[in-house]
Amino acid sequence: KSNLDQCLIGFDGEEKIRDWFKKIKIPFMQVDIMFKKDNKWCLGEIKTQEKFKAPPFDGHGLPQWQIDRRLEFYKDTGVIPYLIVYDIDDKCIYIENLNNLINKEHFKTKGEKPRVIFKLTSFIKIEL
C-alpha cells in the first residue's frame, strides 16, 4: 500500500506537468514502453481492454489523437510506433506497428470518445 501512495504522488506530479505543457502549448505524449526490435527502437502504446465487437468487425483501437501524435513522432525520429493490447476477453496480446495498422481496414466509432478500431486479424496475436 505504501507503494500505491508513492504512485499517487507521482501521478499528481505528472498531471501538473501535463497541465503546464498544455498551458504553454507544447505538444507532448506519454510513451508506455520503449523497446528495441530488429535493432531499431520502437515505442509502444499499451492498452488493457475488452475487444470492440462487430459490426463491422471485432477489433482494438485508440483515439485518433494518439495515432496522430505517434505517427508524427515516427516521421520526426524514425522510432516505430506499436499498438500493444492486452485483451481482457482472450487473455492474450495483440500487437502491430501503427504504420501497418493505419493502412489496413479500420473504422472510427462515434460518440463522446471516438476511437479508431483496427481489425483483429490485422494484429499479431500472442498467446500468454
TITOR-981887 format. One line per 8 residues: number of its first residue (from 0); for each residue x, y, z of C-alpha. Coordinates in steps of 0.05 Angstrom, whole numbers, always signed. Example, Ala and Ser with C-alpha at 12.3 -4.5 7.8 and 13.67 -1.06 7.14 Angstrom:
2
0> +246 -90 +156; +273 -21 +143 $
end
This chain:
128
0> +0 +0 +0; +58 +48 +13; +80 +37 -59; +9 +57 -82; +15 +122 -42; +81 +137 -78; +47 +122 -145; -10 +170 -129 $
8> +41 +225 -112; +76 +211 -178; +10 +213 -217; -6 +281 -186; +61 +309 -205; +55 +282 -276; -14 +314 -283; +13 +382 -261 $
16> +69 +377 -313; +20 +357 -368; -26 +415 -349; +34 +462 -353; +53 +436 -423; -19 +446 -446; -19 +517 -417; +43 +538 -455 $
24> +20 +498 -517; +77 +448 -521; +56 +384 -556; +71 +321 -516; +54 +248 -508; +69 +196 -456; +101 +132 -480; +81 +69 -444 $
32> +142 +29 -464; +205 +35 -507; +236 -28 -535; +286 -50 -587; +263 -96 -643; +306 -118 -702; +359 -69 -678; +311 -10 -683 $
40> +280 +30 -626; +204 +26 -620; +152 +58 -576; +91 +22 -551; +22 +48 -534; -4 -4 -485; -79 -15 -475; -115 -64 -430 $
48> -185 -71 -456; -242 -113 -480; -246 -121 -555; -293 -79 -595; -348 -125 -621; -375 -126 -692; -407 -95 -731; -369 -82 -774 $
56> -315 -127 -744; -281 -146 -678; -220 -104 -663; -179 -60 -618; -163 +13 -623; -146 +80 -593; -164 +154 -601; -145 +188 -666 $
64> -101 +239 -630; -58 +184 -601; -48 +154 -670; -32 +222 -700; +18 +241 -646; +55 +174 -651; +58 +176 -727; +84 +248 -724 $
72> +138 +224 -675; +156 +168 -723; +163 +218 -781; +207 +263 -738; +251 +209 -707; +243 +142 -742; +222 +109 -676; +170 +58 -697 $
80> +102 +63 -661; +65 +0 -639; -4 -12 -611; +1 -67 -558; -64 -91 -528; -75 -139 -471; -144 -168 -489; -185 -179 -426 $
88> -232 -227 -463; -180 -272 -496; -125 -264 -443; -74 -253 -498; -34 -196 -530; -50 -164 -597; +9 -124 -626; +23 -88 -691 $
96> +62 -29 -719; +15 +31 -724; +43 +47 -793; +17 -21 -816; -49 -15 -779; -68 +53 -807; -60 +25 -878; -107 -34 -865 $
104> -181 -38 -855; -205 +5 -797; -263 +49 -777; -280 +105 -728; -331 +99 -674; -379 +155 -658; -396 +185 -591; -365 +226 -536 $
112> -297 +190 -540; -289 +164 -612; -236 +113 -626; -203 +84 -688; -215 +9 -688; -168 -38 -724; -190 -108 -746; -165 -164 -700 $
120> -136 -201 -760; -90 -141 -773; -53 -155 -708; -3 -208 -689; -36 -249 -634; +9 -273 -578; -17 -326 -531; +6 -319 -459 $
end
